[in-house]
Amino acid sequence: MPASDLAPAGVDGCRIGVGLPSAVPGADGGLLVEWARRAEEWGFGCLGVLDRAVYPSFDPLVALAAAAAVTETVELATTILITPLRQPAMLLKQIASLTALAPGRVVLGVGTGARGDDYERAGTSWAGRGRRLDAFLGEAVRYFDGPAAGERTVPAARPAIVVGGGRPAVFSRMARWGDGWMFGGGSPRAFDAGRAAATRAWAAADRPGRPRLWAMDYYALGDTGRGAAYLRDYYAFLGPHAARVLSGSLGTGAQQIRHLAHVYADLGCERLVLFPAVADLGELERLAEAVPRLDRQAASSGTGV
């Protein structure tokens, strides 16, 4: 697919990104690197990564570092990074290193995660995870912008921070420390409810402007059966509620993806990141052919970003 034939992916101010298949069975390092290179070539706005300690997957920051080496403009986003699993000082050094490798392109999505087995594997407590995330964000702001900035061993600007989750504490956390909110998947109606909560929290904190709004979902445009099997396995911890994830995944074709992009754009979403459920470059190409494209003139003038 010639890159010259493609305008940036997105619609009405909402850029479309794609997830790396870093947590999909069958993906290897070569696929991740080629996926990142082609995603930029084909006009996607960002590359996202999932984070698990237990499930077979690549470390999200390592995966994004590999992507940084073969790309120049695409955003690199953790969607999301479970920071309470990690030692804060070393994690901040890793984030600063990634930001130095890809200046101006890193978006740090953070959250507490939803799986207790990840915490067991990391040898850290499930209890108090929200407090540890708050403490980390406070350290991150001081590390990049405050008095501790002079102590950094890697010179880098603070990445944009988006906070994931749907509980009331999440929106307060976002308004205090972050630049926006990450919707972790579900229906556009649920996104709209979260958008309203994020906007109220932002105003209550007397923050100027409005929060950045991100959303994610899954897709499978080729082997949908294989994609459904992966999602059933990945979300098995939800038990019978896993059916809700499957019902919301994108497996019915390009028309549904285009419709969803317009719906999220109408709701004020700035970035919609679509994660593959099948580790196959054909899936990336099918998505590139399916997504709406920003008007070239609008994109070049900056109105589509």
C-alpha positions as CSV (number, residue, x, y, z in Angstrom):
1,M,0.0,0.0,0.0
2,P,1.8,3.2,-1.1
3,A,2.1,5.7,1.7
4,S,1.6,8.6,-0.8
5,D,-2.0,7.4,-1.3
6,L,-3.0,7.8,2.3
7,A,-3.9,10.9,4.3
8,P,-3.7,10.7,8.1
9,A,-6.2,8.4,9.7
10,G,-9.0,10.2,11.6
11,V,-12.2,12.2,11.4
12,D,-13.4,15.6,12.7
13,G,-10.5,16.2,15.1
14,C,-10.2,12.6,16.2
15,R,-7.0,10.9,15.1
16,I,-7.0,7.1,14.9
17,G,-4.1,5.1,16.3
18,V,-3.3,1.4,16.3
19,G,-2.1,-0.8,19.0
20,L,1.1,-2.9,18.7
21,P,0.4,-6.6,18.8
22,S,2.7,-6.9,21.8
23,A,0.2,-8.9,23.9
24,V,-1.2,-11.0,21.0
25,P,-0.2,-14.7,20.7
26,G,2.2,-15.3,17.8
27,A,3.8,-11.8,17.7
28,D,7.6,-11.7,17.7
29,G,10.1,-8.8,17.8
30,G,10.3,-8.6,14.0
31,L,6.5,-8.2,13.6
32,L,6.4,-5.5,16.2
33,V,9.1,-3.5,14.5
34,E,7.6,-3.9,11.0
35,W,4.1,-3.1,12.4
36,A,5.4,0.2,13.9
37,R,7.2,1.2,10.7
38,R,4.2,0.5,8.5
39,A,1.7,2.1,10.9
40,E,3.6,5.4,10.6
41,E,3.9,5.0,6.9
42,W,0.1,4.4,6.6
43,G,-0.9,7.5,8.5
44,F,-1.9,6.3,12.0
45,G,-1.7,8.9,14.7
46,C,-0.2,6.8,17.4
47,L,1.0,3.4,18.5
48,G,-0.4,2.0,21.8
49,V,0.8,-0.8,24.0
50,L,-0.9,-2.9,26.7
51,D,0.7,-3.9,30.0
52,R,0.5,-7.2,31.8
53,A,2.9,-8.9,34.2
54,V,1.4,-12.4,33.9
55,Y,0.0,-12.7,30.4
56,P,2.5,-13.6,27.6
57,S,3.5,-10.2,26.3
58,F,6.3,-7.8,25.6
59,D,7.2,-5.2,28.2
60,P,5.4,-2.0,27.0
61,L,8.3,0.4,27.4
62,V,10.7,-1.9,25.6
63,A,8.2,-2.4,22.8
64,L,7.8,1.4,22.4
65,A,11.6,1.9,22.5
66,A,11.8,-0.6,19.5
67,A,9.1,1.4,17.8
68,A,10.9,4.7,18.4
69,A,13.9,3.4,16.6
70,V,12.1,2.8,13.3
71,T,9.6,5.8,13.4
72,E,10.0,9.6,13.4
73,T,6.6,11.2,13.9
74,V,4.0,8.8,15.2
75,E,3.0,9.2,18.9
76,L,4.1,6.4,21.3
77,A,1.5,5.8,24.0
78,T,1.3,3.4,27.0
79,T,-2.4,2.5,27.1
80,I,-2.1,2.0,30.0
81,L,1.1,1.4,32.1
82,I,0.3,-0.2,35.5
83,T,2.7,1.9,37.5
84,P,2.0,0.5,41.0
85,L,3.7,-2.7,39.8
86,R,7.0,-1.0,39.5
87,Q,9.7,0.7,41.5
88,P,9.1,4.5,40.9
89,A,12.7,5.7,40.6
90,M,13.7,3.2,38.0
91,L,10.4,3.6,36.2
92,L,10.9,7.3,35.9
93,K,14.4,6.8,34.4
94,Q,12.9,4.4,31.8
95,I,10.2,6.9,30.9
96,A,12.7,9.7,30.6
97,S,14.9,7.5,28.4
98,L,12.0,6.7,26.1
99,T,11.1,10.4,26.0
100,A,14.6,11.3,25.1
101,L,14.6,8.7,22.3
102,A,11.4,10.1,20.9
103,P,11.2,13.8,21.8
104,G,7.7,15.2,21.9
105,R,6.1,11.8,20.9
106,V,5.5,10.0,24.2
107,V,2.2,9.9,25.9
108,L,2.2,8.3,29.3
109,G,-1.1,6.5,30.0
110,V,-1.2,5.3,33.5
111,G,-3.6,3.3,35.7
112,T,-3.9,0.6,38.4
113,G,-4.9,-2.3,36.2
114,A,-7.7,-4.7,37.0
115,R,-6.0,-8.1,37.6
116,G,-4.7,-9.2,41.0
117,D,-2.4,-11.9,39.5
118,D,-0.3,-9.1,38.0
119,Y,0.3,-7.8,41.5
120,E,1.1,-11.2,42.8
121,R,3.7,-11.8,40.1
122,A,5.3,-8.4,40.8
123,G,5.4,-9.1,44.5
124,T,3.5,-6.0,45.4
125,S,0.2,-5.4,47.2
126,W,-3.1,-5.1,45.5
127,A,-4.3,-3.0,48.4
128,G,-3.2,0.7,48.3
129,R,-2.5,0.6,44.5
130,G,-4.4,3.9,44.0
131,R,-2.4,5.6,46.6
132,R,0.8,4.4,45.1
133,L,-0.3,5.6,41.7
134,D,-1.0,9.1,43.1
135,A,2.4,9.1,44.8
136,F,4.1,8.1,41.5
137,L,2.3,10.9,39.6
138,G,3.4,13.4,42.2
139,E,7.0,12.1,41.8
140,A,6.8,12.3,38.0
141,V,5.7,15.9,38.0
142,R,8.5,16.8,40.4
143,Y,11.0,14.7,38.4
144,F,10.3,16.4,35.1
145,D,9.1,19.9,36.1
146,G,9.9,20.6,39.7
147,P,12.9,20.8,42.0
148,A,13.9,17.2,41.3
149,A,14.4,18.0,37.6
150,G,18.0,18.8,38.1
151,E,18.6,15.3,39.5
152,R,17.5,13.6,36.3
153,T,20.2,11.5,34.7
154,V,18.4,11.5,31.4
155,P,17.5,15.0,30.0
156,A,14.0,14.9,28.7
157,A,10.8,17.0,28.7
158,R,7.8,15.6,30.6
159,P,5.5,13.5,28.5
160,A,1.8,14.1,28.3
161,I,0.0,12.1,31.0
162,V,-3.4,10.5,30.5
163,V,-5.0,8.6,33.4
164,G,-7.1,5.5,32.8
165,G,-10.0,4.0,34.7
166,G,-13.6,4.8,35.5
167,R,-13.9,5.2,39.2
168,P,-14.5,8.7,40.8
169,A,-10.9,8.7,42.2
170,V,-9.6,8.3,38.7
171,F,-11.1,11.6,37.5
172,S,-9.8,13.5,40.6
173,R,-6.4,12.0,39.9
174,M,-6.5,13.0,36.3
175,A,-7.5,16.6,37.2
176,R,-4.7,16.9,39.7
177,W,-1.8,15.3,37.9
178,G,-2.7,14.6,34.3
179,D,-3.4,16.1,31.0
180,G,-6.4,13.9,30.1
181,W,-8.4,10.7,30.5
182,M,-8.0,7.3,28.8
183,F,-11.2,5.2,28.3
184,G,-10.3,1.5,28.6
185,G,-12.9,0.1,26.3
186,G,-16.6,-0.5,26.2
187,S,-19.5,1.3,24.6
188,P,-19.5,4.9,23.3
189,R,-22.2,5.6,25.8
190,A,-19.8,4.6,28.6
191,F,-17.2,6.8,27.1
192,D,-19.6,9.7,27.1
193,A,-20.4,9.3,30.8
194,G,-16.6,9.2,31.5
195,R,-16.1,12.3,29.3
196,A,-18.6,14.2,31.4
197,A,-17.1,13.1,34.7
198,A,-13.6,14.0,33.4
199,T,-14.8,17.4,32.3
200,R,-16.5,18.1,35.7
201,A,-13.4,17.1,37.6
202,W,-11.2,19.3,35.4
203,A,-13.5,22.3,36.0
204,A,-13.6,21.6,39.7
205,A,-9.8,21.6,39.8
206,D,-9.9,25.0,38.1
207,R,-7.8,23.7,35.2
208,P,-7.7,25.8,32.0
209,G,-9.1,24.4,28.8
210,R,-10.4,20.9,28.8
211,P,-8.8,17.4,29.3
212,R,-7.5,15.4,26.5
213,L,-9.8,12.4,25.8
214,W,-8.5,9.1,24.6
215,A,-10.4,5.8,23.9
216,M,-9.4,2.3,22.9
217,D,-11.1,-0.7,21.4
218,Y,-10.2,-4.0,19.7
219,Y,-10.6,-5.1,16.1
220,A,-10.3,-8.2,13.9
221,L,-11.0,-7.8,10.2
222,G,-9.6,-11.1,8.9
223,D,-9.7,-14.1,11.1
224,T,-12.4,-13.0,13.5
225,G,-12.7,-16.4,15.1
226,R,-9.1,-16.3,16.0
227,G,-9.5,-12.8,17.3
228,A,-12.5,-13.7,19.5
229,A,-10.6,-16.6,20.9
230,Y,-7.7,-14.3,22.0
231,L,-10.1,-11.8,23.6
232,R,-11.9,-14.6,25.5
233,D,-8.5,-15.8,26.8
234,Y,-7.2,-12.3,27.6
235,Y,-10.3,-11.3,29.5
236,A,-11.1,-14.7,31.1
237,F,-10.6,-13.2,34.5
238,L,-13.9,-11.3,34.0
239,G,-15.8,-14.6,33.9
240,P,-19.2,-14.2,32.3
241,H,-18.7,-10.4,32.0
242,A,-16.0,-11.2,29.3
243,A,-18.9,-11.4,26.9
244,R,-19.3,-7.6,27.1
245,V,-15.8,-7.2,25.8
246,L,-16.4,-9.6,22.9
247,S,-19.7,-7.9,22.0
248,G,-17.9,-4.6,21.7
249,S,-14.9,-5.8,19.7
250,L,-14.7,-4.8,16.1
251,G,-15.1,-7.9,14.0
252,T,-17.9,-7.1,11.6
253,G,-16.0,-5.1,9.1
254,A,-14.8,-1.8,7.9
255,Q,-18.2,-0.1,8.0
256,Q,-18.4,-0.6,11.7
257,I,-14.9,0.9,12.2
258,R,-15.8,4.0,10.2
259,H,-19.1,4.4,12.1
260,L,-17.3,4.1,15.4
261,A,-14.7,6.6,14.5
262,H,-17.4,9.2,13.6
263,V,-19.3,8.4,16.9
264,Y,-16.2,8.9,19.0
265,A,-15.3,12.1,17.1
266,D,-18.8,13.5,17.8
267,L,-18.2,12.8,21.5
268,G,-15.0,14.8,21.6
269,C,-12.5,11.9,21.5
270,E,-9.1,13.1,20.5
271,R,-7.4,9.7,19.9
272,L,-9.1,6.4,19.3
273,V,-6.6,3.5,19.5
274,L,-7.7,0.3,17.9
275,F,-5.8,-2.8,19.2
276,P,-5.4,-5.9,16.9
277,A,-6.8,-9.2,18.2
278,V,-4.7,-11.1,15.6
279,A,-0.9,-10.7,15.1
280,D,-0.8,-10.5,11.4
281,L,0.4,-7.6,9.2
282,G,-2.6,-8.2,7.0
283,E,-4.8,-6.9,9.9
284,L,-2.9,-3.7,9.9
285,E,-3.3,-3.2,6.2
286,R,-7.0,-4.0,6.4
287,L,-7.4,-1.4,9.1
288,A,-5.5,1.2,7.1
289,E,-7.8,0.6,4.2
290,A,-10.9,0.7,6.5
291,V,-10.4,3.8,8.6
292,P,-11.6,7.3,7.6
293,R,-9.0,9.7,6.4
294,L,-8.6,13.3,7.5
295,D,-9.0,15.9,4.8
296,R,-5.5,16.6,3.5
297,Q,-5.8,20.3,3.7
298,A,-7.2,20.2,7.2
299,A,-4.5,17.8,8.3
300,S,-1.7,19.9,6.8
301,S,-3.1,23.1,8.5
302,G,-3.2,21.4,11.9
303,T,-6.9,21.3,12.4
304,G,-7.0,17.6,12.2
305,V,-4.5,16.9,14.9
